[in-house]
Amino acid sequence: MEPIYLDEEFKAMWRYALDQAKTDRERYFNWIKEEINIAIKLINKYDKIYILGALGAKLIAASPTLYNQMLEDYRGEDQEHADREKLIPNDEIEVLLEYALNIASASENENKNVVPNEEEINEIIEQLSKIKMNIGFYEMSADNPKGGNEFDHWLKITVMEDAMHVRGDGYQSHISEVYEETFKPHDDFLNRYYGFTSKDIFNIIKRFDVLVSSKIGNAFGSALAHQRFMEWSEQNNQEMVIEKMIATGKHFIQQFMEDNLDLYDERNPETLSLLPLDYIEGYNRLFWVIPQGEKEEKIFKLFSHEFGDNKPFLEGKFGGFILGDTVAQTKPLVKYEEKYYCFSLSLPFRNIFNITAGLLQLADNVYYEHSFKGNSFSGSRDNYIERKSKELFEKLLPSVKFYHSLKYNIIEDDMPKEPELDILGVGNEALYIIEVKAGELNKKHRRGAILGLKDRLRDTVNEGSYQCYRAENYIVKNESPEFRYVADGKQNTLAIDKTKPYRYVKISVMFEHLSAVSVNLAYLIKTGVLSDSYKWTWIISLYDLMIFSDLIDTEDDFKKYLDNRIALYERDDIEFEDEIDILGYLFENNFRLPEKNNEEKIFIKSYRDEIDKYYNKKDVGMCGLQKPAKKGG
């Protein structure tokens, strides 16, 4: 893939479209509201279980599974059938399903048993897609924020677009790893208050996949249905099954389906009944999930909302806009007529951190603020992120000795101060000065509240860069710089040998995935978020750092990446969409960048495709994969 150059004809067309959108903002806004009302009426016209089920089925068809990922490489006699079972790409469906869920749950299900046909379902999908596109363009064509400049506008739109497309923070395996390690120290608290742990939450969210996918009428669904049967068999020993069969006349399959009613069809009561994904009348059973036991019932209840609970989503001036507040993010299940439904298999997992953190806060806000978020407890999230970052750098740079939680003394503004440096790596040629920031964007920031957004970015991106700069400045300007740290229960002193010609590499690790804005630091400087003095700091999210740790083979390759990556801050003619695009560009081109042309802006995108494909296959359990690697020398 080549870099994208925007020619003058395209730029002129884009400017014309923006100018047209700017001419009468109020009319454009009112037209969008009318289109939202059309969508509301269309969704409310039918039984919402089937509308949400239809979009949920399309999301399943567009989501990687072990089955469809294996079929990608299948070449056999039954090719026509295999092609029908392959993944059907759909970049919008996850967003549109969540949008439909937010609208549907804002009012009661007044047209029960009115089942839409495929044409009516597609009409709703097209309407939602049209609204989404126009909301994005409405925001894009707005004037600069009050008192701001074009770069403030860029910042606002970039964050809103990121939220509007519900881009996740990382790959499933990395999220799972970080989730387990973040919340495990708080399991005793969760168990005391709720009677379940973070592991129980994780297992149930993963089980939603099995409960839904085991009803799909293909080889994958059959295998999962068999898995459910084997689990049931282990819980009900053969002697119990025989006793019940003698007492009731029901053979083992009937007993199994009696305990798993979502697999039962009264029209075919003697066998498991699986459903084609395009069988609309079966969506009320396909997405029905049944809790097993008291613990699961408790979690399902906490995770669910009912039709009408999301009423505020449609209220106010921006009611019905795609980024409005919704209960569905922390209560992703729908409860209707005493049944639970899981229409989106991605929504619970994507929000697992917010769901679990919300339960901690609901139980005890003091515990949440001080033990979960603060740094006074060794198992807090903030302390975990620091330890995890150190662990990843130790893998990437095995010859470097890393220390964490270091203190040093400075005079700043004529005042003695004792700042802390999160991580310091001492190598043979370089010092790695690393800060870790756990701050997150809230809902208002993601909706483009520019003042709060800029303040939060100053607290994370700018503050992390400043703290790296301050530590570097301390080392450079002192003949005998020393850092103090605690290890093995003892206070230790680390003296920096100034006779060595160290290079200084500054890195700031973010828990929040800010790659969409942090890859273009020149723009952040022009918004006033980041000081130009601190720009020589590599801003990287924890999840992206995990990808680097997985894929970069040698310490030398990582050092070369850092050198070339930081040098990109000198190029104001190049824009990347994402840090992993830059990694993909390294693998493909080894950082052979086009010559600078002041007349052209270069957009380099989609170099992460090979990396995405690798993790899609890895995360569904495929083995023997060849990981993406650098091509050539």
C-alpha positions as CSV (number, residue, x, y, z in Angstrom):
1,M,0.0,0.0,0.0
2,E,1.3,3.4,-1.0
3,P,1.0,6.7,1.0
4,I,-2.1,8.7,0.1
5,Y,-1.6,12.1,-1.5
6,L,-4.6,14.4,-1.6
7,D,-4.8,16.1,-5.0
8,E,-6.2,19.6,-5.6
9,E,-9.4,18.3,-7.2
10,F,-10.2,16.2,-4.1
11,K,-9.4,19.1,-1.8
12,A,-11.7,21.4,-3.8
13,M,-14.6,18.9,-3.6
14,W,-14.1,18.4,0.1
15,R,-14.1,22.2,0.7
16,Y,-17.3,22.6,-1.4
17,A,-19.1,19.9,0.6
18,L,-18.0,21.6,3.9
19,D,-19.0,25.0,2.7
20,Q,-22.5,23.7,1.8
21,A,-22.9,22.1,5.2
22,K,-21.8,25.4,6.9
23,T,-24.3,27.6,5.1
24,D,-27.3,26.8,7.3
25,R,-26.3,24.8,10.3
26,E,-29.7,25.1,12.0
27,R,-31.4,23.6,9.0
28,Y,-28.9,20.8,8.7
29,F,-29.3,20.0,12.5
30,N,-33.1,20.0,12.2
31,W,-32.9,17.7,9.2
32,I,-30.8,15.2,11.2
33,K,-33.3,15.3,14.0
34,E,-36.1,14.5,11.5
35,E,-34.1,11.6,10.3
36,I,-33.6,10.4,13.9
37,N,-37.3,10.5,14.4
38,I,-37.8,8.4,11.3
39,A,-35.4,5.8,12.7
40,I,-37.2,5.8,16.0
41,K,-40.6,5.2,14.3
42,L,-39.1,2.4,12.2
43,I,-37.6,0.6,15.2
44,N,-40.8,1.1,17.3
45,K,-43.0,-0.3,14.5
46,Y,-41.8,-3.8,15.1
47,D,-41.0,-6.2,18.0
48,K,-37.6,-4.8,19.1
49,I,-36.3,-8.3,19.9
50,Y,-36.3,-9.1,16.2
51,I,-34.9,-5.8,15.1
52,L,-32.0,-6.1,17.5
53,G,-31.6,-9.7,16.7
54,A,-31.3,-9.0,13.0
55,L,-28.5,-6.5,13.6
56,G,-26.9,-8.9,16.1
57,A,-27.0,-11.7,13.5
58,K,-25.2,-9.4,11.0
59,L,-22.6,-8.6,13.7
60,I,-22.0,-12.3,14.3
61,A,-21.5,-12.8,10.5
62,A,-19.0,-10.0,10.5
63,S,-17.0,-11.1,13.6
64,P,-13.9,-13.4,13.5
65,T,-14.5,-16.9,14.9
66,L,-12.3,-19.9,14.9
67,Y,-14.6,-21.4,12.3
68,N,-14.6,-18.5,9.8
69,Q,-10.9,-17.8,10.2
70,M,-10.1,-21.4,9.4
71,L,-12.3,-21.2,6.3
72,E,-10.3,-18.2,5.1
73,D,-7.5,-20.7,4.1
74,Y,-9.8,-23.5,3.1
75,R,-9.5,-24.8,-0.5
76,G,-11.5,-28.0,-1.0
77,E,-14.3,-29.8,-2.7
78,D,-17.1,-28.1,-0.7
79,Q,-15.8,-24.7,-1.6
80,E,-19.2,-23.2,-2.4
81,H,-20.5,-24.1,1.0
82,A,-17.3,-22.9,2.7
83,D,-17.6,-19.5,1.0
84,R,-21.1,-19.0,2.3
85,E,-19.8,-19.5,5.9
86,K,-16.9,-17.1,5.6
87,L,-16.7,-13.8,7.5
88,I,-18.8,-11.1,5.9
89,P,-16.9,-7.8,6.5
90,N,-19.1,-5.0,7.8
91,D,-17.3,-2.0,9.3
92,E,-20.4,-0.3,10.5
93,I,-22.6,-3.0,12.0
94,E,-21.2,-3.0,15.5
95,V,-21.8,0.8,15.8
96,L,-25.3,0.5,14.2
97,L,-26.3,-2.3,16.5
98,E,-25.3,-0.3,19.6
99,Y,-27.1,2.7,18.2
100,A,-30.3,0.7,17.5
101,L,-30.1,-0.8,21.0
102,N,-29.9,2.7,22.5
103,I,-32.9,3.9,20.6
104,A,-34.9,0.7,21.2
105,S,-34.3,0.6,24.9
106,A,-35.5,4.3,25.3
107,S,-39.1,3.2,25.1
108,E,-41.3,0.1,25.8
109,N,-41.7,-2.8,23.3
110,E,-45.2,-1.8,22.2
111,N,-45.5,-4.0,19.1
112,K,-44.7,-7.5,20.4
113,N,-44.8,-10.3,17.8
114,V,-44.7,-7.9,14.9
115,V,-41.8,-9.5,13.0
116,P,-40.0,-7.5,10.3
117,N,-38.9,-9.0,7.0
118,E,-35.5,-8.6,5.5
119,E,-36.4,-5.6,3.4
120,E,-37.8,-3.7,6.5
121,I,-34.6,-4.6,8.5
122,N,-32.4,-3.3,5.7
123,E,-34.4,-0.1,5.7
124,I,-33.7,0.5,9.4
125,I,-30.0,-0.3,8.9
126,E,-29.7,2.2,6.0
127,Q,-31.5,4.8,8.0
128,L,-29.2,4.4,11.0
129,S,-26.1,4.5,8.7
130,K,-27.4,7.7,7.0
131,I,-27.8,9.4,10.4
132,K,-24.4,8.2,11.6
133,M,-22.7,9.6,8.5
134,N,-24.5,12.9,8.7
135,I,-23.8,13.4,12.4
136,G,-20.1,12.9,11.7
137,F,-20.2,15.4,8.8
138,Y,-22.3,17.9,10.9
139,E,-19.6,17.9,13.5
140,M,-16.8,18.0,11.0
141,S,-18.3,21.0,9.2
142,A,-18.7,23.0,12.4
143,D,-16.8,26.2,13.0
144,N,-13.7,26.1,15.2
145,P,-14.6,25.8,19.0
146,K,-15.2,29.1,20.7
147,G,-11.9,30.8,21.4
148,G,-10.1,27.9,19.6
149,N,-8.4,27.3,16.3
150,E,-8.5,24.8,13.5
151,F,-6.3,22.4,15.5
152,D,-8.8,22.5,18.4
153,H,-11.4,21.5,15.8
154,W,-9.1,18.7,14.6
155,L,-8.7,17.5,18.2
156,K,-12.5,17.5,18.9
157,I,-13.3,15.7,15.7
158,T,-10.6,13.1,16.0
159,V,-11.7,12.1,19.5
160,M,-15.4,12.1,18.5
161,E,-14.8,10.0,15.4
162,D,-12.8,7.6,17.5
163,A,-15.7,7.2,19.9
164,M,-18.4,7.2,17.2
165,H,-16.7,4.2,15.5
166,V,-16.4,2.4,18.9
167,R,-12.8,1.5,18.2
168,G,-11.5,-0.7,21.0
169,D,-8.4,-0.1,23.1
170,G,-6.6,-3.2,22.1
171,Y,-6.8,-6.8,20.9
172,Q,-8.9,-9.4,22.8
173,S,-5.9,-11.4,24.3
174,H,-4.3,-8.2,25.6
175,I,-7.5,-6.8,27.1
176,S,-8.1,-10.2,28.8
177,E,-4.6,-10.2,30.2
178,V,-4.7,-6.6,31.5
179,Y,-8.3,-7.1,32.9
180,E,-7.3,-10.1,34.9
181,E,-4.1,-8.5,36.3
182,T,-5.9,-5.2,37.1
183,F,-8.9,-6.6,39.0
184,K,-7.5,-9.7,40.6
185,P,-6.2,-7.7,43.7
186,H,-9.8,-6.6,44.2
187,D,-11.5,-10.0,44.0
188,D,-11.8,-10.3,47.8
189,F,-13.6,-7.0,48.0
190,L,-15.9,-7.9,45.1
191,N,-16.7,-11.3,46.6
192,R,-17.5,-9.8,50.1
193,Y,-19.8,-7.3,48.6
194,Y,-21.4,-9.1,45.6
195,G,-20.6,-12.8,46.1
196,F,-18.6,-13.1,42.9
197,T,-15.2,-12.1,41.6
198,S,-13.7,-10.4,38.5
199,K,-12.9,-13.8,37.1
200,D,-16.6,-14.8,37.4
201,I,-17.5,-11.6,35.5
202,F,-14.9,-12.4,32.8
203,N,-16.0,-16.0,32.5
204,I,-19.7,-15.1,32.1
205,I,-19.0,-12.4,29.5
206,K,-17.0,-14.9,27.5
207,R,-19.8,-17.5,28.0
208,F,-22.2,-15.1,26.3
209,D,-20.4,-16.1,23.1
210,V,-21.0,-19.8,23.7
211,L,-24.6,-19.3,24.7
212,V,-25.5,-17.5,21.5
213,S,-23.1,-19.1,19.0
214,S,-24.1,-22.6,20.1
215,K,-27.5,-22.1,18.5
216,I,-26.2,-21.2,15.0
217,G,-26.9,-23.8,12.4
218,N,-23.5,-24.5,11.1
219,A,-20.5,-26.7,12.1
220,F,-19.3,-24.1,14.6
221,G,-22.7,-23.9,16.3
222,S,-22.9,-27.7,16.5
223,A,-19.5,-27.9,18.1
224,L,-20.5,-25.3,20.8
225,A,-23.8,-27.0,21.4
226,H,-21.9,-30.3,22.0
227,Q,-19.6,-28.4,24.4
228,R,-22.7,-27.2,26.3
229,F,-24.0,-30.8,26.4
230,M,-20.7,-32.1,27.7
231,E,-20.6,-29.5,30.5
232,W,-24.2,-30.4,31.4
233,S,-23.2,-34.1,31.5
234,E,-20.4,-33.4,33.9
235,Q,-22.8,-31.6,36.2
236,N,-25.4,-34.3,36.0
237,N,-23.8,-37.7,36.5
238,Q,-25.1,-40.8,34.6
239,E,-26.9,-42.3,37.6
240,M,-28.9,-39.1,38.1
241,V,-29.9,-39.0,34.4
242,I,-31.0,-42.7,34.4
243,E,-33.0,-42.2,37.6
244,K,-34.8,-39.2,36.0
245,M,-35.4,-41.1,32.8
246,I,-37.0,-44.0,34.7
247,A,-39.2,-41.6,36.7
248,T,-40.2,-39.3,33.8
249,G,-39.6,-41.2,30.6
250,K,-37.4,-38.4,29.3
251,H,-34.1,-39.5,27.7
252,F,-30.9,-37.7,28.2
253,I,-31.3,-35.3,25.3
254,Q,-34.8,-34.3,26.5
255,Q,-33.4,-33.7,30.0
256,F,-30.5,-31.6,28.6
257,M,-32.9,-29.4,26.6
258,E,-35.2,-29.1,29.6
259,D,-32.3,-27.5,31.4
260,N,-31.2,-25.5,28.3
261,L,-34.5,-24.2,26.9
262,D,-32.9,-21.9,24.5
263,L,-31.8,-25.0,22.4
264,Y,-35.4,-26.4,22.4
265,D,-37.9,-26.0,19.6
266,E,-41.4,-27.4,20.3
267,R,-41.8,-28.2,16.6
268,N,-38.8,-30.6,16.9
269,P,-38.8,-31.6,20.6
270,E,-36.6,-34.8,20.2
271,T,-33.4,-33.1,19.1
272,L,-31.2,-30.0,19.5
273,S,-32.6,-27.2,17.3
274,L,-30.1,-24.9,15.7
275,L,-30.9,-21.8,13.7
276,P,-29.7,-20.3,10.4
277,L,-28.3,-16.8,11.0
278,D,-30.8,-15.4,8.5
279,Y,-33.9,-17.0,10.1
280,I,-35.6,-13.9,11.5
281,E,-38.3,-15.7,13.4
282,G,-35.7,-17.4,15.4
283,Y,-33.9,-14.3,16.8
284,N,-36.0,-14.4,20.0
285,R,-34.3,-17.7,20.8
286,L,-30.9,-17.2,19.2
287,F,-30.0,-14.2,21.5
288,W,-31.8,-15.5,24.6
289,V,-29.2,-16.3,27.3
290,I,-30.1,-18.2,30.4
291,P,-28.1,-17.9,33.7
292,Q,-27.1,-21.1,35.5
293,G,-27.3,-20.9,39.2
294,E,-27.6,-18.1,41.8
295,K,-24.2,-16.4,41.0
296,E,-24.9,-16.1,37.3
297,E,-28.4,-14.9,38.0
298,K,-27.0,-12.1,40.2
299,I,-24.5,-11.0,37.5
300,F,-27.1,-11.2,34.7
301,K,-29.4,-8.9,36.7
302,L,-26.6,-6.4,37.4
303,F,-25.7,-6.5,33.7
304,S,-29.2,-5.9,32.3
305,H,-31.6,-3.1,31.5
306,E,-35.2,-3.2,30.3
307,F,-37.0,-1.4,27.5
308,G,-37.8,2.1,28.7
309,D,-34.8,2.3,31.0
310,N,-32.8,4.3,28.4
311,K,-35.3,7.1,28.0
312,P,-32.8,9.9,28.6
313,F,-31.0,8.9,25.4
314,L,-33.7,10.5,23.3
315,E,-34.2,13.6,25.5
316,G,-32.7,17.1,25.1
317,K,-31.3,19.1,22.2
318,F,-29.0,16.3,21.1
319,G,-31.4,13.5,22.0
320,G,-30.8,10.5,19.7
321,F,-27.4,11.6,18.6
322,I,-25.1,8.6,18.5
323,L,-22.7,9.7,21.3
324,G,-25.5,10.3,23.9
325,D,-25.4,8.8,27.4
326,T,-26.7,5.3,27.4
327,V,-27.2,2.6,30.1
328,A,-26.3,-0.1,27.6
329,Q,-22.5,0.4,28.0
330,T,-22.5,-0.8,31.6
331,K,-25.8,-2.9,31.3
332,P,-25.3,-4.6,27.9
333,L,-28.0,-7.3,28.4
334,V,-31.7,-6.6,27.7
335,K,-34.2,-8.1,30.1
336,Y,-37.7,-8.6,28.6
337,E,-40.5,-10.7,30.1
338,E,-38.2,-12.3,32.6
339,K,-35.8,-13.4,29.8
340,Y,-32.3,-12.0,29.2
341,Y,-31.0,-11.2,25.7
342,C,-27.4,-10.6,24.6
343,F,-27.7,-9.0,21.1
344,S,-24.1,-7.8,20.9
345,L,-21.4,-10.2,21.7
346,S,-18.8,-7.4,21.6
347,L,-20.5,-4.8,23.7
348,P,-20.1,-6.6,27.1
349,F,-16.4,-7.4,26.5
350,R,-15.6,-4.0,25.2
351,N,-17.0,-2.4,28.3
352,I,-15.7,-5.0,30.8
353,F,-13.3,-2.5,32.5
354,N,-16.0,0.1,33.0
355,I,-18.6,-2.5,34.2
356,T,-16.2,-3.9,36.8
357,A,-14.9,-0.6,38.0
358,G,-18.5,0.7,38.2
359,L,-19.3,-2.2,40.5
360,L,-16.4,-1.3,42.8
361,Q,-17.5,2.3,42.8
362,L,-21.1,1.4,43.5
363,A,-20.1,-0.8,46.4
364,D,-17.8,1.7,48.1
365,N,-16.6,5.0,46.5
366,V,-13.9,5.5,49.1
367,Y,-12.4,2.1,48.2
368,Y,-12.8,2.8,44.5
369,E,-10.9,6.2,44.7
370,H,-8.1,5.2,47.1
371,S,-7.6,1.4,46.7
372,F,-8.5,0.9,43.0
373,K,-7.5,4.2,41.4
374,G,-5.0,5.7,43.8
375,N,-1.4,4.6,44.5
376,S,-1.6,4.0,48.2
377,F,-2.5,0.3,47.7
378,S,0.1,-1.9,45.9
379,G,-2.6,-3.6,44.0
380,S,-4.2,-0.4,42.6
381,R,-4.7,0.1,38.9
382,D,-2.1,2.9,38.8
383,N,0.6,0.8,40.4
384,Y,-0.3,-2.1,38.2
385,I,0.1,-0.1,35.0
386,E,3.5,1.0,36.1
387,R,4.7,-2.5,36.9
388,K,3.2,-3.8,33.6
389,S,5.0,-1.1,31.6
390,K,8.3,-2.0,33.3
391,E,7.8,-5.7,32.5
392,L,7.2,-4.9,28.8
393,F,10.2,-2.7,28.5
394,E,12.4,-5.4,30.2
395,K,11.3,-7.8,27.4
396,L,11.9,-5.3,24.6
397,L,15.2,-4.1,26.0
398,P,16.7,-7.1,27.9
399,S,20.2,-5.6,28.2
400,V,18.8,-2.6,30.0
401,K,18.4,-2.5,33.8
402,F,15.1,-1.0,34.8
403,Y,14.1,0.7,38.1
404,H,10.7,2.0,39.2
405,S,9.2,4.5,41.6
406,L,12.4,6.6,41.9
407,K,12.6,9.9,43.7
408,Y,15.1,12.8,43.3
409,N,15.6,16.3,44.6
410,I,15.4,19.5,42.6
411,I,15.0,23.2,43.1
412,E,12.0,24.5,41.0
413,D,10.7,28.0,41.1
414,D,13.1,28.6,44.0
415,M,11.4,25.8,46.0
416,P,12.9,22.5,47.0
417,K,10.9,19.6,45.5
418,E,11.1,15.8,45.5
419,P,9.5,14.6,42.3
420,E,9.1,10.9,41.4
421,L,10.0,9.2,38.1
422,D,8.0,6.1,37.4
423,I,10.6,4.1,35.5
424,L,14.3,4.6,34.6
425,G,16.1,2.2,32.3
426,V,19.9,2.3,32.4
427,G,21.6,0.8,29.3
428,N,25.1,0.9,27.9
429,E,24.4,3.8,25.5
430,A,21.1,5.2,26.6
431,L,18.9,6.1,29.5
432,Y,15.2,5.4,29.1
433,I,13.2,7.9,31.1
434,I,9.6,6.7,31.3
435,E,6.4,8.1,32.8
436,V,3.1,6.2,33.1
437,K,-0.3,7.9,33.1
438,A,-3.5,6.2,34.1
439,G,-5.9,9.1,33.4
440,E,-8.9,8.4,31.2
441,L,-11.3,10.4,29.0
442,N,-14.9,10.6,30.3
443,K,-18.1,10.6,28.2
444,K,-18.1,14.4,27.9
445,H,-14.5,14.4,26.6
446,R,-15.5,11.8,24.0
447,R,-18.4,13.9,22.9
448,G,-16.0,16.8,22.1
449,A,-16.3,19.0,25.2
450,I,-13.1,20.8,24.1
451,L,-12.1,22.6,27.3
452,G,-12.4,19.5,29.5
453,L,-10.8,17.4,26.8
454,K,-7.8,19.7,26.5
455,D,-7.4,19.8,30.3
456,R,-7.4,16.0,30.5
457,L,-4.8,15.7,27.7
458,R,-2.7,18.3,29.5
459,D,-2.9,16.1,32.6
460,T,-1.8,13.0,30.7
461,V,0.1,13.7,27.5
462,N,1.6,17.0,28.4
463,E,2.2,16.1,32.1
464,G,3.9,12.8,31.2
465,S,6.1,14.5,28.6
466,Y,7.0,17.3,31.1
467,Q,7.9,14.8,33.8
468,C,10.2,13.0,31.4
469,Y,11.7,16.4,30.4
470,R,12.2,17.4,34.0
471,A,14.0,14.1,34.9
472,E,16.3,14.5,31.8
473,N,17.0,18.1,32.7
474,Y,18.0,17.0,36.3
475,I,20.4,14.4,34.9
476,V,21.9,16.7,32.3
477,K,22.5,19.7,34.6
478,N,23.8,17.8,37.7
479,E,27.4,16.5,37.9
480,S,26.3,13.6,40.2
481,P,22.6,12.9,39.7
482,E,21.1,10.4,42.1
483,F,17.8,8.6,42.3
484,R,16.4,6.9,45.4
485,Y,14.2,3.8,45.1
486,V,12.9,1.0,47.4
487,A,13.7,-2.7,46.5
488,D,13.6,-5.8,48.7
489,G,12.3,-3.6,51.5
490,K,15.4,-1.4,51.5
491,Q,16.1,2.1,50.4
492,N,18.6,2.2,47.6
493,T,20.5,4.9,45.7
494,L,21.1,4.8,41.9
495,A,23.9,7.1,40.8
496,I,24.1,8.1,37.1
497,D,27.6,7.8,35.7
498,K,28.0,11.1,33.8
499,T,31.3,10.0,32.2
500,K,29.2,7.8,29.8
501,P,27.9,9.6,26.7
502,Y,24.3,8.5,27.3
503,R,21.5,9.3,24.8
504,Y,18.2,10.2,26.5
505,V,15.1,8.4,25.3
506,K,11.9,9.8,26.8
507,I,8.7,7.7,26.8
508,S,5.2,8.3,28.2
509,V,2.9,5.3,28.6
510,M,-0.9,5.9,28.6
511,F,-3.6,3.6,29.9
512,E,-6.1,5.4,27.8
513,H,-5.7,4.6,24.1
514,L,-4.9,8.1,22.7
515,S,-3.1,6.9,19.6
516,A,-5.5,8.8,17.3
517,V,-4.2,12.1,18.7
518,S,-0.8,11.3,20.0
519,V,0.6,10.2,16.7
520,N,0.3,13.7,15.4
521,L,2.0,15.7,18.2
522,A,2.6,18.8,16.0
523,Y,-1.2,19.3,16.1
524,L,-1.3,18.9,19.9
525,I,1.3,21.6,20.2
526,K,-0.8,23.9,18.0
527,T,-3.8,23.3,20.3
528,G,-1.8,24.4,23.3
529,V,-2.2,20.9,24.9
530,L,1.5,20.0,24.5
531,S,4.5,22.3,25.0
532,D,6.9,22.3,22.1
533,S,9.8,21.8,24.6
534,Y,8.5,18.4,25.5
535,K,7.6,17.0,22.1
536,W,10.6,14.6,22.0
537,T,8.7,12.0,24.0
538,W,7.3,8.9,22.5
539,I,3.6,8.7,23.5
540,I,2.4,5.1,23.5
541,S,-0.6,3.3,25.0
542,L,-0.1,0.2,27.2
543,Y,-2.1,-2.0,24.7
544,D,0.1,-0.8,21.8
545,L,3.2,-1.4,23.9
546,M,2.0,-5.0,24.3
547,I,1.8,-5.4,20.5
548,F,5.4,-4.1,20.2
549,S,6.4,-6.6,22.9
550,D,4.8,-9.4,20.9
551,L,6.0,-8.6,17.4
552,I,9.4,-6.9,17.6
553,D,12.0,-9.7,17.6
554,T,15.2,-8.0,18.7
555,E,16.4,-5.3,21.0
556,D,18.2,-3.7,18.1
557,D,15.0,-3.5,16.0
558,F,13.1,-1.8,18.9
559,K,15.9,0.7,19.3
560,K,15.9,1.5,15.6
561,Y,12.1,1.9,15.8
562,L,12.4,4.4,18.6
563,D,15.0,6.4,16.8
564,N,13.0,6.6,13.6
565,R,9.7,7.1,15.4
566,I,10.8,10.1,17.4
567,A,12.5,11.6,14.3
568,L,8.9,11.7,12.7
569,Y,8.2,14.6,15.0
570,E,10.3,16.7,12.6
571,R,8.0,15.8,9.7
572,D,5.0,18.0,9.6
573,D,4.0,16.7,6.1
574,I,3.1,13.2,7.3
575,E,0.0,12.0,9.2
576,F,-0.5,8.6,10.6
577,E,-3.9,7.4,11.9
578,D,-2.5,5.1,14.5
579,E,0.7,4.0,16.2
580,I,0.3,0.4,14.9
581,D,0.1,1.8,11.4
582,I,3.6,3.2,12.0
583,L,4.7,-0.3,13.2
584,G,3.2,-1.8,10.1
585,Y,4.9,0.8,8.0
586,L,8.2,-0.3,9.6
587,F,7.5,-3.9,8.7
588,E,6.7,-3.1,5.1
589,N,9.1,-0.3,4.3
590,N,11.7,-0.2,7.0
591,F,11.0,3.5,7.5
592,R,11.9,4.5,3.9
593,L,9.8,7.6,3.9
594,P,9.1,9.7,0.8
595,E,11.1,12.9,0.5
596,K,9.5,16.0,2.1
597,N,7.3,18.1,-0.2
598,N,6.0,21.3,1.4
599,E,3.2,21.4,-1.1
600,E,1.7,18.0,-0.1
601,K,0.3,16.4,3.0
602,I,0.9,12.6,3.1
603,F,-1.6,10.3,4.9
604,I,-0.2,6.9,5.7
605,K,-2.9,4.5,6.7
606,S,-4.0,0.8,6.7
607,Y,-0.5,-0.6,7.3
608,R,-1.9,-2.4,10.4
609,D,-4.1,-4.7,8.3
610,E,-1.6,-7.6,8.5
611,I,-1.3,-7.1,12.2
612,D,-5.1,-7.1,12.6
613,K,-5.4,-10.3,10.7
614,Y,-2.8,-12.0,12.8
615,Y,-4.5,-11.0,16.1
616,N,-8.0,-11.9,14.8
617,K,-6.7,-15.4,14.2
618,K,-4.7,-15.6,17.4
619,D,-7.5,-14.4,19.6
620,V,-10.0,-17.0,18.3
621,G,-7.5,-19.8,19.2
622,M,-5.8,-20.6,15.9
623,C,-2.3,-22.2,16.3
624,G,0.8,-22.2,14.3
625,L,0.4,-18.7,13.1
626,Q,3.3,-16.7,11.6
627,K,3.4,-13.3,13.2
628,P,4.0,-10.2,11.2
629,A,7.6,-9.3,10.8
630,K,9.9,-6.8,9.1
631,K,10.4,-7.5,5.4
632,G,13.9,-7.2,4.0
633,G,16.8,-5.4,5.7
